[in-house]
């Protein structure tokens, strides 16, 4: 079994968010982490590897420093890392990103399962995973809470409002993972040494298969950013000093009723 896990290096919002003049994120100037949903997807792939002896390849698109998340993935137990990076890919929206990643996966050719995170914390669109599946012409199961393999098929427990679906699809298939899917493992000391010595495969525009130049990067992105800003600071709010507990309760209940909270 061969599994491809798509991961993304996202800004660590605790370190502050910075923007370029065109409204896109200045990723080179921010502290970064592996996207949480993607890390859960990686853990799911590693558990399938533990159970079935699968080969796990981790793929990311980003700046050259995105190599760090690939080495982190290898330190956790992944077998291979592929970095897709090229200046012409910068500023991509979900459409251009999914087009790029699908083009890279076509270059891999042989795979059974593709796992992505449900969404990235720097965009929250939940679009890239399903779009990759659409580009590749394979089925997609989103919001995965559990993954099992049954012969040439996968059975996925899919989150749905206050219940869940049990869905079965033949491989190859793409699955988008929730961060609640599991608890990702830690890197091991031996894994860290292996990751430092591992050779990361780097691909650029020339390695993308069946992709048009007009669908890549900022120029190939139909989504245009009208305005971008850092988080808005909240004011101090309204401060009151009730004379009694009953008066405090009445005040709170009045506010909840006025704002239609209850």
N, C-alpha and C positions, 0 to 999 in steps of 0.2 A: 504494500500500500504506500502511495506517495501523497503527502499532504503539503499544500502551500499555505502558509499563514501570512496575510498581509498586515503589517504593523505600521504605525505612524509615530514619528517623533513630534510631540506636541509641546506647547509652552507650559512651563510650570507656573501657573497663575499666582502662586505665592511669591514669585520673584518679580511680578509686574509684567504688564503687556505693553509692547511697543509697536508702532505702526509706521509703515513707509508713507511717503507723500501721496501715493496713489490709493491709499486706504487698505492695502494688503498688510498682513502681519510681517514685521521685521524679525523673521525667525533666527537670523544670524546673531541678533543682539539679546536673545532671551535664554534663560535657563530652560532646559527641556527634560521631558520624561517620556517613557513609553505610554501611549494612550491606554487607560485602564481597561476598556472593553477589549482592545487588541491583546492585552496581556492575558486576559481570561481566555481568549481564543487560542493563544499560544499554549496555555496550560492544558486546554482540551486536546490539542494536537499531541502534546507530550504524553498525555495519559493514553491516547490511542497508540502512540509509539510504544509505551511500556507494555500495553496489552497485546498488540499485534505485530510489533516489530516494524512499525511504519518509518519511512524516511521523511523528516520534516525540513522543509526549505522555507526560510523566512525572507520575505521580500518587502522592501520599503522604497518609497519615492521621496526625495528631498534633497537638501543640501549635503555636501560631502560629510559634514559632521553627523548626519543621520546614521552613519556607520556605527555610531555608539550603540544604538538600540539593537542593531544586528548582533553585535558582540555580546550584549546583555542576553539576547535570546539564545545565542550559542552557549553562553555560560549556564543558562538554565537547562540546556539539553538539546537544542536544535542542532541539525546536522550541517546545514548550509545557509549562507546569507547572500542575498543579492541586493545591491543598491542601484536604483535607477536615478541618475542625476545628470542634468544637462541644463545649461542656461535657457534653452528654448522652452523648457518645461515650467519655468517659474511663473508664479501668479495664477496657477490653474484653479478653476472652480471645480465642482464635483464632476461635471461632464468631462472636462479635459483631464482631470485626475483619473477617472475610471477608464477613459480611453487609453491613457498612457499605461496604466497597470495591466489592462487587458492585452495590450500590445506586447508587454513584457512576458505575460503568462503564455501567450501563443508561442513565444520563443522557447519556453520550457517544454511545451507540448504534452508530456506524459505526466498526468496527475489524476488523482481520484477524488480528493476533497480539497476545496479552497475554503479557508476560514478567515473571516474578517471580523473586526469589532462591529457592534451595532452602529456606533457613531463615534466621532472624535470630539473631545471636550473643547476643541477650538472652533468647532463649526456646528455641531449638534444637528446635522441635516439627516443623518441615517440614509443617505442616498448612494454613496459610493459602492458599497457592497452589492446591492441589487443591480446597480448599473453595470458593474463588472460582469455579473451573470448574464445580463441582457446582451452585452457586447459579445460574450463567448457562446451564447445560445445554450446555456445549461440551466437547470432548475435552481431556485433559491429558496431557502427556508430561513426566515429571519427570527430574531428575538429568542435564540436558543437558550433553554435552561438545562438541557441534558442532551447528550449525543451518544448513540449506540450504533454499532455496525452489525448488519445482518446480511451476510453473504456479499452480494454486489450492490447492496443498498444501505442507506443510513436511516435510522429512526430518531427523530428529533422531538423532544418535548419543547413546545413553543409557547412562550408567554402570551396570554391573551386576556386583557382586562383582569377580571377576578377569577379566571380559570385558566386552563391551558389546552392546547391542541397536541395530539400525537400524530406526527406526519412522517410518511415514509417516501423516500425518493431514491431512484437508482443513481449510482455514481457514473460520471462525475457530477458533483453537486457543489453549490456554494452555500455556506452557512454563516449567518452573522450572529455573533455571540454577545450576550449580556455580561456585564461585570459580575452579576450575581451567579453566573454559571458555576463558578468554583473559586477556590482560594489559590492563586498562583504560588508556585514553589519559589524558594529562594535560590539564588545562584550558589553553586558549590565552589569551594576553593579550587578543586581540580578543574571544574568547568571554567572558572575564571582564567586559569593558566592556559587551558585549551583555546579559549576565546581570544586571548592576546596573540596567540600564534596562528589563529585561523586565517585563511585567505578569503577575503570578501570579494565576491565577483561584482564588478562595476560595469553597468550598462548605460549607454546614452541613447540619443535619438536613433542612431543607426541600428540599434538592436531591437527596436520596436517593430512588430510584424503587423502588416495590414492596417496601418495608421496613416491618416492624411495630416500633412503639416498644419492645415487650417483648423484642426481639432485639438491642437496642443497649446499649452501655456496660456498666458494672459490673452493673447490674440484669439485663441480658440475657445475662450470662455464666454458663453452667452450671458452669464450672470455678471452684472456690473454693480460695484459698491457705490452707493450714493453718499454714504456718510459712515465714518467709523470713529469711535471714541473709547477712551478708557472707562472703567466703571464709574458711575456717578456716585459721589459721596452723599450719604444721607445726612439730613439735618439732625439736630438734637431731639426733635420731636416735641410733643406737648407734655409739660410736667404739671401734675396736679398734686395737691396735698389734702386728701379727704380728712374730715374730722372724726370719722368712725369707720369700722369695717363695713357696716351696712351701706354707708354713703359711697364707699369705694366700689362695692358690688353693683350698686345702682348706676354709677357712672360707667363702669365697664359694660354692663348690659345695654345701656342706652347707646354706647358707641357701636357695639356689635349689631344692634337692631338698625341703627341709622345707616350703617355700611352694608346692610343686608347679608351679614355673615351668618346670622341665624334668623 
